[in-house]
Every structure is written in C-alpha cells, then in structure tokens.
C-alpha cells in the first residue's frame, strides 16, 4: 500500500477535449471515509530554454486566455501520443522560434499542478541554435512574438510579473544558479 493512498471507488469522465480529460472520482481515504476528487488528465509537455550564441534567452510572448493577459514564457508544447519528449522539444523550438539545435540537454521534469492534474513537464536547455530557413508553422491558433533578452532582463521580467508562470520562473532560477 502506498502511504496515504486514496482508493478509487468510482471514476466518471465528465469532459474529454482535444488536450485534457476531466474525471470525477469517488475515493476512499486512508481513514476509511469517502471524498470526491476532480482530476485533469494531460498527455505531458516539454519546455525549452533556448540560449543564443551571444548568451541571450529566446522567449515567447503570447496571450493566455485563462489569465486574460499576455505573458512571456520559454517555448513549450504538449507531447503528441507516442512522441518522445526530446522530439517534442525540437519540434516546439522550431515551431515557436524558427530555430533548431543539435545541442539539447535534459534539465529536469516536474508535475505542474499535482493537486488536480497529472501533467508532467520536461525541461530542456538548447544551445548552438541554428536558424531554420523554412521552419515548421506555428499551430493555427497560436500567436507568439519572439523576445531575446539577457538573464538580467529576464530577472526584471520576473520582478515585473511579465514572466509569471512556473516553468519559466523555474528556467530563470535555474540559469541564475547554474549559469548559461
């Protein structure tokens, strides 16, 4: 038995979209009582920290509907079914920035919101960027603006809440601690 395990008594899908599935589950708690959980199932995602040859970070600014505002982020995207995270990282780097790389290094993986979702995010750093002549197109519903900035400028974007998501804040913290 797993410590503090909650046993599923009943599970119902209440929504299935193109990216997520939402479940409503009745669970038995470790003390024998019952409770309800709403769970978001997600295929997983990758995020890339692209570093140019002149030590600039490539970021993308995009509108995030749940927040009703634009924020600045590292490039990222969801895993396609059966796709390895490294493949997704290279694809998303090209789609969102127009660059590719032969120097992709795994940094870490973490759950983004384990209180209600199973999304596992894999972070990579990309160096020795190569401009792609005819890059893969962005998703048809995706509008991004590429921003290059120094680490000092990125730290200011965090302070000004223009960088306001966990994956990008983690990336900037990582670069502050490990260097570029």
Residue, then its C-alpha position, 0 to 999 in steps of 0.5 A: x500500500x502506498x502511504x496515504x493512498x486514496x482508493x478509487x471507488x468510482x471514476x466518471x469522465x465528465x469532459x474529454x477535449x482535444x488536450x485534457x480529460x476531466x474525471x470525477x472520482x469517488x475515493x476512499x481515504x486512508x481513514x476509511x471515509x469517502x471524498x470526491x476528487x476532480x482530476x485533469x488528465x494531460x498527455x505531458x509537455x516539454x519546455x525549452x530554454x533556448x540560449x543564443x550564441x551571444x548568451x541571450x534567452x529566446x522567449x515567447x510572448x503570447x496571450x493566455x486566455x485563462x489569465x486574460x493577459x499576455x505573458x512571456x514564457x520559454x517555448x513549450x508544447x504538449x507531447x503528441x501520443x507516442x512522441x518522445x519528449x526530446x522530439x517534442x522539444x525540437x519540434x516546439x523550438x522550431x515551431x515557436x522560434x524558427x530555430x533548431x539545435x543539435x545541442x539539447x540537454x535534459x534539465x529536469x521534469x516536474x508535475x505542474x499542478x499535482x493537486x488536480x492534474x497529472x501533467x508532467x513537464x520536461x525541461x530542456x536547455x538548447x544551445x548552438x541554435x541554428x536558424x531554420x530557413x523554412x521552419x515548421x508553422x506555428x499551430x493555427x491558433x497560436x500567436x507568439x512574438x519572439x523576445x531575446x533578452x539577457x538573464x538580467x532582463x529576464x530577472x526584471x521580467x520576473x520582478x515585473x510579473x511579465x514572466x509569471x508562470x512556473x516553468x519559466x520562473x523555474x528556467x530563470x532560477x535555474x540559469x541564475x544558479x547554474x549559469x548559461 
